[in-house]
Amino acid sequence: MPISFWALGWRSLWRDVRAGELRLVVLAVTLAVAALTAVGFLADRLQSGLQRDAQQLLGGDAVIASDRPLDPVFAEQAAALGLQTANTVSFPTMARADTAQGGASKLVALKAVGSGYPLRGRLRTASTLDDALAMPVRDAVQTGIPQAGTVWVEAQLLDALGVAPGQPLLLGNSSLTIAAVLTQEPDKGAALMNFAPRVMLNAVDIPATGLIQPASRVNYRMAVAGAPAQAKAFEAWADAYIKGGVERSVRGVRLESLQGGRPELSQTLDRAGKFLSLVALLSALLSAVAVALAARAFAAAHLDDCAMLRVLGLPQRTIAASYVVEFAWVGVFSSALGLLLGYLLHHVFLVLLAGLVETRLPASGWAPVLLGGGMGLTLLFAFGLPPVLQLAQVPPLRVIRRDMGQLRPASVGVLAVGVAGFAALLMAVSSDVKLGLIAVGGFAAAVLVFAGLGWLAIQLLRRSVNEATAPRALVLATRQIAARPAYTVVQISALAVGLLALVLLVLLRTDLISGWRSSTPPDAPNRFVINLMPEQAQAFQQALREAGVEKFDWYPMIRGRLVAVNGRSVSAQDYEDERARRLVEREFNLSNSAVQPPNNTITGGRWQSEEVGAISIEEGLAKTLRLKVGDVLRFEVAGVPIDSTITSLRKVDWASMRANFFALYPVSAMPDLPVTYLSAFKAPPVRGFDNALVRQFPNITATDVGSAIAQLQKVLDQVIAAVEFLFVFTLAAGLVVLFAAVSATREDRAREYAIMRAVGAGSALLRQVQRIELAGVGLLAGFLASLVASAVGWALAHYVFDFAWVVSPWVPLAGSLAGAALALAAGWWGLREVLNRPVMQTLRQAAT
């Protein structure tokens, strides 16, 4: 009777599912799809939310931003195109309550707005607070801006200062009335970039505050809005003008548009997304190995069945088509299960990243669903189907000669096409070429390293075990490992890659962060004060001494922009590195000191005190901008060009938390330049110290570095928690690979154990052999993973975090023990029935 391959595929699927022979394949595909789609759903919703709120987050159709007052030409061009404009000025400063309300002070993000603000989005304010919850109630849309003499503030500032609407708020030299509680603000930016609560006031009140000083870091923004065609025309003109394509280049000015966006809007979430994508890619790569091993084991178990079907006259194409049908349904089911799990998991990410993601996100689109389904089917057809399709070529003679029709290595062509397709899909998933190349290439490199070291360890083990004196169990286990070097290497490599990610993550979370914290001296400054005027210097230092602060940093601050190197003007277009571009566009905080700072080491040239016309540059900055000793730099300070020759390069200990500068003049005074002062010190444990300091010097900006570090650490902990959560899938995928590798040798082990039992070996001895073999594989994998993770951790500490970190000797030991435990667990689960199988049954099934 002719048999339909559809029917045969369904019957085979039902039989294999009941027999549990597809569990590993389903589990591996489900893990890969779940990990990738969880990140995909999160990224899709974040991107959709940013696009939905793009105009509100930007505050207009396009924005011109600068660190100095904007050239009127931009407003003139906008007016010529019929566009509306709105100007804002923002910078950090100190706000304080009136003495009657306690006189507390707090760092705030001040924004001065002009008429017409906001062009896009809506302002919402409330006039009252819920006393129990300290939250605004009954907020409403505002159609204007704060009236002169008033401010709108966020609720957290009211709680911090102990003030309420209707009471005064002191800003610099001004006292302004709190008129409303700000509940929604356009163009605020990402939540991470706004640690300080917002204070909004009318731009006409800024001069009276006296807060903008020569060294103040002020952000000037002009938003434009209007017809789409005119807005695009303005963007094109502004972009060309800024780059110098129209008349001249404009230093420190940048264009922010809906297409380009503001970098800070998604920088932190992008970094978190890249971490998550990297872990998800690792899960997919491990799952690909697991699918390949599990499919090969599946095919090996069906050789006899297919030989019988060939004897009964079933055509090869029918057998092949039936397995294609079976694996297609397995792929559809596994992908659907992974999609469901991934969708549920991305909600966990939203909880873990709470605070970074404050707005209500729109529903996800279909892209992650299509990507997850494509990944599941690609895994099966690229890595699972090639060995299974060999079943169609099993000769009928295998029924009486089981040594015939063994599986061959996969076709190089088929494997290459599958791997290429899988790599291309991973590159698409990563959405970042560099990340994709690092993930795919790094995975391949790590596997090769682990495989090479594993093979060397096997050869060393074979030669180091003395069979004449070693225990019998160890001798037999060594023979078992040496007899299957390929499978042993696969087991070692798979577990080592999974453990590498785990150990590295643990080191990043514990040892590296602890090392960073311990690198900060106990007396390191935790307060940085800027905007100190020269006439306040003596009084401020006296106030510190009266409060018990005897040791403090005191440096002049000069705002200057690098405009030329060796007589040649420089611009962002001269550099390919993104950091170099930003540095050239920004204004530097320059300083001078005749004494070499104690936390600065000279690495090039020489430091000569009071050397006129000299400048010392931090070595990292010199490397980024391709500067060297002897180069002549021209800084423009308040419109005055100053030429200086680089006479020394300094290595700065940034972890010291002291006042540090990229560029330092080795002279005691520069009297012809506008200057303010910076002071860094450790605040005394005196209640009300900060408030008293701000009351005495209302124009200063005091930053509590300890609080900022704590907030940054909280954000870092959130991201690490999300990565750790997703890493569970990577570890599970690694265990599936190990289990698949162990299971792939099940029948070979069963025959070997049966032969040993037939010649007198007891079950206790064979259990010892199995445990020693698995523990040895796990120990080696954990040891290799720990060594590589320690090396990577040291490199991160030395080259990225820039502090001394000593690798703990317990790391390799802990990694080895963890690897042994995981290998024993996977081996026990996969081989638990091998030792209990009757000897005669195994020998009868053995090849004749």
NORGI-V497263 format. One record per pair of residues at least 12 apart in sequence whose C-alpha atoms are under 7 Angstrom apart, sorted by the first residue. I is the first residue (numbers start at 1). J is the second residue. If there is no record, write none. Layout:
{{I,J} {I,J}}
This chain:
{{5,318} {5,321} {5,322} {6,322} {6,325} {8,322} {9,322} {9,323} {9,325} {9,326} {10,326} {12,326} {13,326} {21,298} {24,294} {24,736} {24,740} {25,291} {25,294} {25,295} {26,330} {26,334} {28,287} {28,290} {28,291} {28,733} {28,736} {29,287} {29,334} {29,335} {29,376} {29,379} {30,334} {30,335} {30,337} {30,338} {31,338} {31,729} {31,733} {32,283} {32,284} {32,287} {33,335} {33,338} {33,339} {33,372} {33,375} {33,376} {34,338} {34,339} {34,341} {34,342} {35,280} {35,283} {35,342} {35,726} {35,729} {36,280} {36,372} {37,339} {37,342} {37,368} {37,372} {38,342} {38,343} {38,345} {38,346} {39,276} {39,277} {39,346} {40,368} {41,343} {41,346} {41,364} {41,368} {42,346} {43,273} {44,364} {44,365} {45,361} {45,362} {45,363} {45,364} {46,361} {48,362} {49,361} {49,362} {54,258} {55,120} {55,121} {55,258} {56,120} {56,121} {56,186} {56,187} {57,186} {57,187} {57,188} {57,189} {58,187} {59,118} {59,119} {59,120} {59,121} {59,186} {59,187} {59,223} {60,119} {60,120} {60,223} {60,224} {60,225} {61,224} {61,225} {61,231} {61,257} {61,258} {62,223} {62,224} {62,225} {62,235} {62,256} {62,257} {62,258} {63,221} {63,222} {63,223} {63,224} {63,255} {63,256} {63,257} {64,221} {64,222} {64,223} {64,253} {64,254} {64,255} {64,256} {65,219} {65,220} {65,221} {65,222} {65,253} {65,254} {65,255} {66,219} {66,220} {66,221} {66,252} {66,253} {66,254} {67,217} {67,218} {67,219} {67,220} {67,252} {68,220} {69,220} {78,234} {81,230} {83,224} {83,225} {83,226} {84,224} {84,225} {84,226} {85,222} {85,223} {85,224} {85,225} {86,114} {86,115} {86,116} {86,117} {86,118} {86,119} {86,222} {86,223} {86,224} {87,113} {87,114} {87,221} {87,222} {87,223} {88,111} {88,112} {88,113} {88,114} {88,220} {88,221} {88,222} {89,111} {89,112} {89,113} {89,218} {89,219} {89,220} {89,221} {90,110} {90,111} {90,112} {90,218} {90,219} {90,220} {91,109} {91,110} {91,111} {91,217} {91,218} {91,219} {92,107} {92,108} {92,109} {92,110} {93,107} {93,108} {93,109} {93,110} {93,701} {94,106} {94,107} {94,108} {94,171} {94,701} {94,702} {95,107} {95,108} {95,169} {95,170} {95,171} {96,161} {96,169} {96,170} {96,171} {97,161} {97,163} {97,168} {97,169} {97,170} {98,168} {98,169} {98,170} {101,162} {101,163} {103,691} {104,161} {104,691} {105,161} {105,690} {105,691} {105,694} {107,196} {107,702} {107,703} {108,196} {108,197} {108,198} {108,199} {109,196} {109,197} {109,198} {109,199} {110,198} {110,199} {110,200} {111,199} {111,200} {111,201} {112,200} {112,201} {112,202} {112,203} {113,201} {113,202} {113,203} {114,202} {114,203} {117,145} {119,225} {121,186} {122,141} {122,185} {122,186} {123,141} {123,142} {123,184} {123,185} {123,186} {124,139} {124,140} {124,141} {124,142} {124,182} {124,183} {124,184} {124,185} {125,139} {125,140} {125,141} {125,142} {125,180} {125,181} {125,182} {125,183} {125,184} {126,138} {126,139} {126,140} {126,180} {126,181} {126,182} {126,183} {127,165} {127,180} {127,181} {135,155} {136,155} {136,181} {145,202} {146,201} {146,202} {147,202} {148,202} {148,204} {148,205} {149,176} {149,177} {149,205} {150,176} {150,177} {150,178} {150,179} {150,201} {151,176} {151,177} {151,178} {151,179} {151,199} {151,200} {151,201} {152,178} {152,179} {152,180} {152,181} {152,182} {152,199} {152,200} {152,201} {153,180} {153,181} {153,182} {153,198} {153,199} {153,200} {154,181} {154,182} {154,183} {154,197} {154,198} {154,199} {155,181} {156,197} {157,197} {165,178} {165,179} {165,180} {166,178} {166,179} {171,209} {172,209} {172,210} {172,211} {172,698} {172,699} {173,208} {173,209} {173,210} {173,698} {174,208} {174,209} {189,264} {189,265} {190,264} {190,265} {190,266} {191,356} {192,356} {210,699} {211,699} {213,531} {214,674} {214,675} {214,676} {215,531} {215,557} {215,558} {215,559} {215,676} {216,531} {239,255} {251,585} {252,585} {252,586} {272,719} {275,723} {276,723} {277,430} {278,439} {279,726} {279,727} {279,730} {281,426} {281,439} {282,730} {283,729} {283,730} {283,733} {286,733} {286,734} {286,737} {287,733} {288,379} {288,383} {289,737} {290,736} {290,737} {290,740} {291,380} {291,383} {291,384} {292,383} {292,384} {293,740} {293,741} {293,744} {294,740} {295,384} {295,387} {295,388} {296,387} {296,388} {297,744} {299,387} {299,388} {299,391} {300,407} {303,391} {303,394} {304,399} {306,391} {306,392} {306,394} {307,394} {307,395} {307,396} {307,398} {307,399} {308,396} {308,399} {310,396} {311,396} {316,392} {316,393} {319,392} {320,389} {320,392} {327,380} {331,376} {331,377} {331,380} {335,372} {335,373} {335,376} {339,369} {339,372} {349,722} {352,718} {352,721} {352,722} {353,718} {353,719} {378,422} {382,418} {382,419} {383,418} {386,410} {387,410} {390,407} {401,848} {402,847} {402,848} {403,847} {403,848} {446,497} {447,493} {447,497} {450,493} {451,489} {451,493} {454,489} {454,492} {455,489} {458,482} {462,478} {462,482} {473,765} {473,768} {473,769} {474,769} {474,772} {476,769} {477,769} {477,770} {477,772} {477,773} {481,773} {487,741} {490,741} {491,738} {491,741} {492,777} {492,778} {492,781} {493,781} {494,734} {494,737} {494,738} {495,734} {495,735} {495,738} {495,781} {496,781} {496,782} {496,784} {496,785} {497,785} {498,730} {498,731} {498,734} {499,782} {499,785} {500,785} {500,786} {500,789} {503,786} {503,789} {504,789} {504,793} {507,793} {512,797} {515,805} {516,803} {519,655} {519,803} {520,655} {520,656} {520,657} {521,656} {523,682} {524,656} {524,657} {524,658} {524,682} {525,657} {525,658} {525,680} {525,681} {525,682} {526,681} {526,682} {526,683} {526,704} {526,705} {526,706} {527,680} {527,681} {527,682} {527,683} {527,702} {527,703} {527,704} {527,705} {528,679} {528,680} {528,681} {528,702} {528,703} {528,704} {529,678} {529,679} {529,680} {529,700} {529,701} {529,702} {529,703} {530,677} {530,678} {530,679} {530,700} {530,701} {530,702} {531,676} {531,677} {531,678} {531,699} {531,700} {531,701} {532,676} {532,677} {532,678} {532,700} {533,676} {533,677} {534,676} {534,677} {548,684} {549,684} {551,681} {552,679} {552,680} {552,681} {553,659} {553,679} {553,680} {553,681} {554,678} {554,679} {554,680} {555,591} {555,677} {555,678} {555,679} {556,591} {556,592} {556,675} {556,676} {556,677} {556,678} {557,589} {557,590} {557,591} {557,675} {557,676} {557,677} {557,678} {558,589} {558,590} {558,591} {558,674} {558,675} {558,676} {559,587} {559,588} {559,589} {559,590} {559,637} {560,587} {560,588} {560,589} {560,590} {560,635} {560,636} {560,637} {561,586} {561,587} {561,588} {561,635} {561,636} {561,637} {562,584} {562,634} {562,635} {562,636} {563,634} {563,635} {563,636} {564,633} {564,634} {565,631} {565,632} {565,633} {565,634} {566,631} {566,632} {566,633} {571,584} {572,584} {572,585} {580,624} {580,625} {590,661} {590,663} {590,664} {591,661} {591,663} {591,664} {591,665} {592,664} {592,665} {592,666} {592,667} {592,668} {592,669} {593,665} {593,666} {593,667} {593,668} {594,609} {594,610} {594,666} {594,667} {594,668} {595,609} {599,652} {599,653} {600,650} {600,651} {600,652} {600,653} {601,650} {601,651} {601,652} {602,648} {602,649} {602,650} {602,651} {603,649} {603,650} {603,651} {604,648} {604,649} {605,629} {605,647} {605,648} {605,649} {606,647} {606,648} {607,647} {607,648} {608,666} {609,666} {609,667} {610,666} {610,667} {610,668} {611,666} {611,667} {613,643} {613,644} {613,645} {614,644} {614,645} {614,646} {614,647} {614,665} {614,666} {615,644} {615,645} {615,646} {615,647} {615,663} {615,664} {615,665} {615,666} {616,646} {616,647} {616,648} {616,649} {616,650} {616,663} {616,664} {616,665} {617,646} {617,648} {617,649} {617,650} {617,662} {617,663} {617,664} {618,649} {618,650} {618,651} {618,652} {618,662} {618,663} {619,649} {619,650} {619,651} {621,662} {629,646} {629,647} {629,648} {630,645} {630,646} {630,647} {631,645} {631,646} {632,644} {632,645} {632,646} {633,645} {658,680} {659,680} {735,826} {738,826} {739,826} {739,827} {739,830} {742,827} {742,830} {743,830} {743,831} {746,831} {750,834} {750,842} {751,842} {751,843} {751,846} {754,839} {754,842} {754,843} {763,835} {771,824} {774,823} {774,824} {774,827} {775,820} {775,823} {775,824} {776,820} {778,816} {778,819} {778,820} {778,822} {778,823} {779,816} {779,817} {779,819} {779,820} {780,816} {781,819} {782,815} {782,816} {782,818} {782,819} {783,812} {783,815} {783,816} {786,811} {786,812} {786,815} {787,812} {790,807}}
